[in-house]
Amino acid sequence: MPNKRTIVIGASNNPERYAYKATLSLLSKGHKVFPVGIRGGQIGNLQIETDRIIYDNIDTVTLYVGPKNQPDWYEYIIALQPKRIIFNPGTENEELVKLAQIENIETIEACTLVMLSIGNY
């Protein structure tokens, strides 16, 4: 299975956060990862990007931002034109799902860490 270019939205340099753990797990599985967050910092050798850079050929956006804070991210997520968005537990949002469907972006309610651990990422 080809490695997937993945943007982690809600990235944090706090090792206790799931976004941090997912970033490292994605890297360990050979995926190209772009951590994006509100605050800068490092996850391993990766810099957390605070500017909303539009990367090309994004396969997956994995969300670690709760629904009440997601509206600020809608435009950016849609502009990335990912193939899919993973709504990790606690990030489920019907409004963003509808916006994604209009753009033919697949939406999945799942846990990135579990998907990686069982090999169906």
Buried (B, 14 or more C-beta within 10 A) or exposed (E): EEEBBBBBBBBBBEEEBBBBBBBBBBBEBEBBBBBBBEEEBEBEEBEBBEEBEEBEEBBBBBBBBEBEEBEEBBEBBBEBBBBBBBBBEEBBBEEBBEBBEEEEBEBBEBBBBEBBEEEEB
